[in-house]
Amino acid sequence: MQGTVAARRALMASGLASFVLLGLAQAIFGPALPVYQQHFGLDTAQAGWLISSFWVGCFSGVVGMFLAAGKAGPRPGLAASVIGAAVMGLAPWWPLVLLGGLVFGAGYGSLAAVFNPRILSAYGSRGGAMMSLLNAIFSFGAIAAPLVFLALGSEPRPTFLVFAAFGAVIWLASGSVSRDAVGAATERTGYRLHWPMLIFGVVAIGMEAALVSLGPTALIRAGVAAGEASQLLSIFYVSYLVARLVLVFVADRIPAFSVYVASMAFTVICALGALFISPAWFFPPMGISASLFFHGFFVTATRKMGSDARVPPVIIGSGLIGAIILPLLCAQLIGLMGDRGFFWLILFWASAVTLASAAALPRMNR
């Protein structure tokens, strides 16, 4: 393990608080999107640009971490998160909301690229389990986001201002986690691009982004009331949290790509249930699958691509390409499909990836 116990604890404390903020960020767009549609007179396709704006910002934040090659700490990402959330909370015009989403996303991408590889490195053989814990805490923010939104009268503006204040507190408390803190990697030894794993990541992270950002909209289209859709999103993240907590105890015993394949297969089952039985019953369990995508992708890709400081931003950035494209594609298509068109799209992608990943399982686990 790298660094002193105190340094690792400071890194983990800052990471846990930051990942609560990331959970809040990712989960708020689902319930906020229908409200923005009403406020600004948008259709689903137009409102979907906010999701893409956020994920484009995430990608830009990850690119910044790639250029920094492991030398940046968490404070720049936290500052971008605070500024972006504040802009979204104060913006009177839709273009400014999109700009705020872009800056908010840049903070998200930066923080994900800082903490995931540092935790994985700092805790040595326990790195996979501790990274799972970090991402489990993400779920607390994701569960809380729809509930905070409802408590504030289902209004995005005060909700984002609360998030900005929370981010500012974390920024103040993270001064001890410097750019060269424990777990930071600065070596440039070259890296091996592993295109199959990166492609699997594009689809998986894109599906996760589509589920959390468009899931409530899809439920409303299927006849679920708006308030109930927000509550179902919270239950989705309860499932997400439970799966991540279980993963903390088994992450070092089960090959990461096996987790990836199992999560995709479970998505197929849930999509079938949503289509032919009830979206309200089968959307929340999809949180189990969504919670496992990143672990299976990131850990496998890290093992395949090496320890160069630029590897984690490349891995996360490839996933964010999916997060930019798939929600936007879904937003454009579901208006042309039936009430459950979103779940047909999820079924199609999950089925294709399940078959492809199952075929690749032996060589990916080597």
Backbone torsions as a table, in degrees:
resi	resn	phi	psi	omega
1	MET	NA	143.8	-178.0
2	GLN	-92.5	141.2	170.1
3	GLY	82.2	171.6	179.7
4	THR	-78.7	164.4	177.7
5	VAL	-60.1	-42.3	-179.0
6	ALA	-63.4	-40.7	-179.8
7	ALA	-66.1	-41.1	178.4
8	ARG	-65.4	-38.7	179.0
9	ARG	-65.1	-40.7	178.1
10	ALA	-63.8	-42.4	177.7
11	LEU	-61.4	-46.1	-178.0
12	MET	-67.2	-40.0	-180.0
13	ALA	-62.5	-45.3	177.9
14	SER	-64.5	-40.5	179.4
15	GLY	-64.2	-42.0	-179.4
16	LEU	-63.2	-45.9	179.1
17	ALA	-63.8	-41.8	-179.6
18	SER	-65.0	-35.9	-178.9
19	PHE	-75.3	-24.2	168.9
20	VAL	-62.4	-43.4	177.8
21	LEU	-62.4	-40.6	177.9
22	LEU	-63.4	-38.7	177.1
23	GLY	-63.7	-42.2	175.4
24	LEU	-59.0	-43.1	-176.9
25	ALA	-64.0	-48.5	-174.9
26	GLN	-67.4	-37.6	-172.0
27	ALA	-83.9	-17.5	-173.5
28	ILE	-74.6	-26.3	-174.9
29	PHE	-68.0	-31.0	178.6
30	GLY	-57.6	-57.8	178.9
31	PRO	-73.1	-25.3	-177.5
32	ALA	-76.1	-29.0	-173.2
33	LEU	-59.3	-47.7	178.1
34	PRO	-60.8	-32.5	179.4
35	VAL	-69.3	-42.7	176.3
36	TYR	-60.4	-37.4	177.8
37	GLN	-58.2	-42.6	179.7
38	GLN	-71.1	-44.1	-176.2
39	HIS	-62.3	-41.6	-172.5
40	PHE	-108.5	5.4	178.1
41	GLY	65.1	46.2	-175.9
42	LEU	-105.3	154.5	168.2
43	ASP	-93.0	176.4	-175.5
44	THR	-60.7	-40.2	-179.1
45	ALA	-62.9	-42.5	179.3
46	GLN	-67.3	-44.3	-179.8
47	ALA	-64.2	-30.0	-179.6
48	GLY	-61.8	-19.1	177.3
49	TRP	-64.2	-24.0	177.0
50	LEU	-64.8	-40.1	178.7
51	ILE	-63.6	-45.2	179.3
52	SER	-65.5	-37.0	177.6
53	SER	-60.8	-44.5	178.6
54	PHE	-59.7	-47.0	-176.3
55	TRP	-74.5	-30.2	171.5
56	VAL	-61.8	-41.3	175.1
57	GLY	-60.3	-42.1	177.3
58	CYS	-58.3	-44.7	-179.7
59	PHE	-61.5	-41.6	179.3
60	SER	-64.7	-36.5	176.8
61	GLY	-64.3	-39.3	178.4
62	VAL	-68.5	-38.6	175.9
63	VAL	-59.2	-41.1	176.7
64	GLY	-59.5	-40.4	178.0
65	MET	-68.4	-33.9	175.9
66	PHE	-62.5	-45.6	-179.2
67	LEU	-66.7	-32.0	178.5
68	ALA	-75.8	-19.2	177.6
69	ALA	52.7	47.4	175.3
70	GLY	85.1	4.2	-174.7
71	LYS	-93.3	-6.9	-178.0
72	ALA	-94.5	142.9	174.8
73	GLY	-92.4	-170.3	-175.8
74	PRO	-79.4	-18.1	-172.0
75	ARG	-63.1	-39.7	176.4
76	PRO	-59.8	-41.2	177.9
77	GLY	-65.7	-39.0	177.9
78	LEU	-65.7	-40.6	178.9
79	ALA	-62.5	-42.8	178.3
80	ALA	-63.9	-38.2	178.6
81	SER	-62.6	-43.7	180.0
82	VAL	-63.8	-47.3	-178.3
83	ILE	-63.8	-45.6	-178.9
84	GLY	-62.9	-44.0	179.1
85	ALA	-64.7	-38.8	179.3
86	ALA	-65.3	-41.3	177.8
87	VAL	-61.8	-43.1	179.3
88	MET	-65.4	-32.9	179.5
89	GLY	-74.3	-23.0	-175.3
90	LEU	-109.7	-11.9	-171.4
91	ALA	-68.5	126.7	176.9
92	PRO	-91.3	-9.0	-176.3
93	TRP	-125.7	147.3	-177.9
94	TRP	-58.5	-42.7	178.1
95	PRO	-58.3	-35.8	177.7
96	LEU	-70.5	-34.1	174.5
97	VAL	-60.7	-44.2	178.3
98	LEU	-61.6	-40.9	177.9
99	LEU	-63.4	-44.2	177.6
100	GLY	-60.3	-41.2	177.4
101	GLY	-61.8	-37.9	178.4
102	LEU	-62.8	-46.9	-178.7
103	VAL	-69.6	-41.2	176.9
104	PHE	-58.0	-43.4	178.8
105	GLY	-64.4	-36.4	178.5
106	ALA	-60.8	-39.3	176.2
107	GLY	-64.9	-42.0	179.4
108	TYR	-59.1	-51.0	-178.1
109	GLY	-62.2	-40.2	179.4
110	SER	-62.7	-45.7	-178.3
111	LEU	-66.1	-41.1	178.1
112	ALA	-62.1	-39.1	-178.9
113	ALA	-75.0	-22.2	177.4
114	VAL	-80.8	-51.9	-167.6
115	PHE	-82.4	-38.3	-177.1
116	ASN	-58.8	-52.5	-179.8
117	PRO	-69.8	-31.7	-179.6
118	ARG	-67.4	-42.5	178.3
119	ILE	-65.8	-43.5	179.5
120	LEU	-58.5	-39.4	-179.1
121	SER	-78.8	-41.8	-172.1
122	ALA	-66.3	-28.4	-174.7
123	TYR	-103.1	12.2	171.8
124	GLY	54.7	-125.8	-177.0
125	SER	-65.9	-20.7	177.8
126	ARG	-93.0	6.7	-174.3
127	GLY	-59.2	-41.8	-179.7
128	GLY	-62.3	-42.7	179.3
129	ALA	-67.0	-40.9	-178.6
130	MET	-70.7	-33.3	174.8
131	MET	-66.4	-35.9	176.0
132	SER	-64.2	-38.6	176.6
133	LEU	-63.1	-44.3	178.6
134	LEU	-57.2	-45.6	-178.6
135	ASN	-75.3	-21.6	173.3
136	ALA	-68.4	-39.6	179.2
137	ILE	-64.3	-31.4	172.1
138	PHE	-48.1	-37.9	-175.9
139	SER	-64.3	-30.8	179.2
140	PHE	-61.6	-43.0	176.1
141	GLY	-65.2	-39.3	-179.2
142	ALA	-66.6	-37.3	176.9
143	ILE	-67.3	-40.6	-175.2
144	ALA	-71.9	-31.3	-172.4
145	ALA	-55.4	-51.9	178.7
146	PRO	-64.2	-31.5	-179.6
147	LEU	-72.1	-40.5	175.1
148	VAL	-62.0	-42.2	179.0
149	PHE	-58.3	-46.5	178.8
150	LEU	-66.2	-39.7	-178.7
151	ALA	-65.1	-26.7	179.5
152	LEU	-96.3	26.9	174.2
153	GLY	76.0	24.6	-178.8
154	SER	55.8	41.2	179.4
155	GLU	-114.6	120.7	-178.8
156	PRO	-63.8	-35.7	-171.8
157	ARG	-62.2	-54.1	177.7
158	PRO	-64.5	-29.7	179.1
159	THR	-62.6	-45.9	-179.7
160	PHE	-68.2	-31.6	176.9
161	LEU	-67.6	-36.8	174.5
162	VAL	-62.7	-42.3	178.6
163	PHE	-63.1	-39.2	179.2
164	ALA	-62.6	-42.7	179.4
165	ALA	-64.0	-41.5	178.5
166	PHE	-62.5	-43.5	178.2
167	GLY	-62.2	-36.8	179.1
168	ALA	-64.4	-38.4	177.5
169	VAL	-63.6	-43.2	178.7
170	ILE	-63.3	-40.9	178.3
171	TRP	-57.5	-45.0	-179.8
172	LEU	-62.8	-35.5	-174.6
173	ALA	-86.4	-5.4	-173.2
174	SER	-103.4	16.6	-177.8
175	GLY	-63.8	-26.4	-177.9
176	SER	-78.5	-12.8	179.2
177	VAL	-93.6	90.7	-173.3
178	SER	-84.7	176.0	-178.7
179	ARG	-66.5	-23.8	178.5
180	ASP	-109.0	29.5	-176.9
181	ALA	-70.7	176.9	179.3
182	VAL	-53.9	139.2	178.3
183	GLY	86.7	-11.0	-179.9
184	ALA	-70.0	137.4	178.6
185	ALA	-114.1	131.8	-179.0
186	THR	-126.4	-1.6	-176.7
187	GLU	-70.3	147.2	175.0
188	ARG	-122.2	83.3	-175.8
189	THR	-103.2	9.1	-174.7
190	GLY	85.5	154.0	179.4
191	TYR	-139.1	154.4	-176.1
192	ARG	-103.3	111.5	176.4
193	LEU	-68.6	130.1	178.8
194	HIS	-117.4	88.7	-170.3
195	TRP	-60.3	-41.8	179.6
196	PRO	-58.0	-43.5	-178.7
197	MET	-69.0	-36.8	178.0
198	LEU	-64.9	-37.8	178.0
199	ILE	-67.2	-41.5	175.1
200	PHE	-58.6	-37.1	179.0
201	GLY	-68.5	-38.7	178.4
202	VAL	-55.8	-48.3	-177.0
203	VAL	-70.9	-42.6	-176.7
204	ALA	-64.5	-49.1	-178.8
205	ILE	-69.8	-32.8	174.0
206	GLY	-62.6	-41.2	177.5
207	MET	-65.8	-41.6	177.6
208	GLU	-59.8	-45.4	179.8
209	ALA	-63.2	-39.5	179.1
210	ALA	-66.1	-41.2	-178.9
211	LEU	-63.1	-45.1	-174.0
212	VAL	-79.7	-28.6	-176.4
213	SER	-90.6	-34.0	-177.0
214	LEU	-110.2	-5.6	179.6
215	GLY	-54.7	-51.6	178.3
216	PRO	-59.9	-39.8	177.1
217	THR	-62.0	-41.7	178.5
218	ALA	-63.9	-39.3	178.2
219	LEU	-65.0	-42.0	178.7
220	ILE	-63.4	-41.0	176.8
221	ARG	-62.4	-29.1	179.8
222	ALA	-85.4	2.6	174.9
223	GLY	105.4	5.9	178.6
224	VAL	-84.4	138.5	178.2
225	ALA	-64.5	151.3	-175.0
226	ALA	-59.2	-45.0	179.6
227	GLY	-62.8	-40.9	178.7
228	GLU	-66.5	-35.4	178.6
229	ALA	-62.6	-40.3	176.9
230	SER	-64.4	-40.3	178.4
231	GLN	-66.0	-38.7	178.1
232	LEU	-64.8	-33.1	176.0
233	LEU	-65.0	-38.8	175.9
234	SER	-63.2	-40.8	177.7
235	ILE	-65.5	-38.2	173.3
236	PHE	-52.1	-44.5	-177.9
237	TYR	-78.7	-21.3	169.8
238	VAL	-65.1	-45.0	175.4
239	SER	-59.4	-42.1	178.0
240	TYR	-56.9	-47.6	-178.2
241	LEU	-65.3	-46.0	-178.7
242	VAL	-59.2	-44.7	179.8
243	ALA	-63.8	-40.6	179.5
244	ARG	-66.4	-37.3	178.5
245	LEU	-66.7	-40.6	175.3
246	VAL	-61.8	-39.4	-178.7
247	LEU	-62.7	-30.7	178.0
248	VAL	-55.4	-37.0	-174.7
249	PHE	-89.7	-16.4	-176.4
250	VAL	-119.5	-3.5	-173.1
251	ALA	-58.8	-33.7	-177.4
252	ASP	-86.2	0.5	-176.8
253	ARG	-113.5	-18.4	-178.1
254	ILE	-115.0	129.1	178.0
255	PRO	-55.1	135.7	-173.0
256	ALA	-60.6	-37.5	-177.5
257	PHE	-73.1	-25.7	172.8
258	SER	-64.2	-37.8	175.8
259	VAL	-62.8	-40.5	179.3
260	TYR	-60.1	-49.8	-177.4
261	VAL	-62.7	-44.3	-179.6
262	ALA	-62.4	-39.1	-179.1
263	SER	-67.1	-37.3	177.3
264	MET	-66.4	-42.9	179.4
265	ALA	-62.7	-38.1	178.9
266	PHE	-67.8	-33.2	176.1
267	THR	-61.7	-40.0	177.4
268	VAL	-59.2	-45.9	-179.8
269	ILE	-61.0	-45.6	-178.6
270	CYS	-67.0	-38.9	178.8
271	ALA	-63.5	-40.9	176.4
272	LEU	-61.7	-42.4	178.2
273	GLY	-63.7	-40.6	178.9
274	ALA	-64.5	-35.8	-178.1
275	LEU	-75.1	-41.6	-168.6
276	PHE	-111.0	-7.8	177.8
277	ILE	-122.1	-73.6	-178.3
278	SER	-160.5	121.6	174.6
279	PRO	-60.5	-36.6	-178.2
280	ALA	-64.9	-31.1	178.9
281	TRP	-82.4	-36.1	-169.4
282	PHE	-103.4	-8.8	172.9
283	PHE	-70.2	-47.7	-178.0
284	PRO	-57.0	-41.0	178.8
285	PRO	-64.9	-17.1	175.9
286	MET	-62.8	-17.6	174.4
287	GLY	-59.9	-29.8	177.2
288	ILE	-62.1	-48.9	180.0
289	SER	-63.3	-48.3	-176.7
290	ALA	-58.5	-33.2	-177.5
291	SER	-71.1	-23.1	-174.8
292	LEU	-97.2	-16.4	-177.7
293	PHE	-55.4	-50.8	-172.8
294	PHE	-64.9	-42.9	-179.8
295	HIS	-59.5	-50.7	-178.2
296	GLY	-59.6	-39.1	-179.3
297	PHE	-73.9	-54.2	-171.5
298	PHE	-66.2	-45.8	-177.1
299	VAL	-67.4	-42.7	178.9
300	THR	-64.6	-45.9	-178.8
301	ALA	-64.2	-38.2	177.8
302	THR	-62.5	-42.9	179.2
303	ARG	-65.0	-36.2	-177.3
304	LYS	-79.2	-29.2	-169.8
305	MET	-102.9	-12.7	173.5
306	GLY	102.4	-177.2	-170.4
307	SER	-103.1	7.7	177.8
308	ASP	-56.0	142.9	-176.7
309	ALA	-62.2	-20.7	-179.3
310	ARG	-87.5	-8.0	-177.2
311	VAL	-64.6	-50.0	-177.9
312	PRO	-57.7	-43.6	176.5
313	PRO	-62.0	-34.5	178.2
314	VAL	-65.4	-43.3	-179.7
315	ILE	-63.6	-51.5	-178.2
316	ILE	-65.0	-39.6	-179.9
317	GLY	-62.5	-38.3	178.9
318	SER	-64.8	-40.1	176.6
319	GLY	-62.9	-36.3	-178.7
320	LEU	-69.7	-24.3	173.4
321	ILE	-59.6	-42.6	175.8
322	GLY	-64.9	-39.0	179.8
323	ALA	-65.7	-27.4	176.4
324	ILE	-77.3	-44.7	-168.9
325	ILE	-82.8	-48.7	-171.3
326	LEU	-65.1	-44.7	176.9
327	PRO	-61.7	-38.9	178.5
328	LEU	-64.4	-42.9	178.4
329	LEU	-62.6	-43.7	177.5
330	CYS	-60.9	-44.4	-178.1
331	ALA	-61.2	-34.8	179.3
332	GLN	-75.1	-33.1	-171.9
333	LEU	-88.6	-34.2	-172.0
334	ILE	-66.6	-25.0	175.8
335	GLY	-68.8	-18.5	-179.4
336	LEU	-98.3	-6.0	-176.2
337	MET	-110.5	-178.6	-178.7
338	GLY	-73.3	-174.2	-176.8
339	ASP	-60.4	-27.5	-178.7
340	ARG	-112.4	24.9	-177.9
341	GLY	-58.9	-36.4	179.9
342	PHE	-57.5	-42.5	-177.0
343	PHE	-73.5	-26.8	171.6
344	TRP	-64.7	-40.5	178.5
345	LEU	-64.4	-43.5	178.3
346	ILE	-62.4	-42.1	179.0
347	LEU	-60.9	-43.3	-178.9
348	PHE	-61.2	-51.6	-177.1
349	TRP	-66.4	-44.0	-177.8
350	ALA	-64.9	-38.1	179.3
351	SER	-65.5	-45.2	-179.7
352	ALA	-62.1	-43.6	-177.3
353	VAL	-72.7	-34.6	177.0
354	THR	-59.4	-46.7	180.0
355	LEU	-63.9	-45.3	-177.7
356	ALA	-67.3	-42.8	-177.9
357	SER	-71.1	-35.0	176.9
358	ALA	-63.8	-38.3	177.7
359	ALA	-66.9	-31.9	-178.2
360	ALA	-88.7	-4.4	-171.4
361	LEU	-54.3	-49.2	-176.4
362	PRO	-59.0	-45.4	-177.0
363	ARG	-75.9	-28.0	177.9
364	MET	-70.9	-30.0	-179.1
365	ASN	-86.5	-4.1	177.7
366	ARG	-75.8	NA	NA
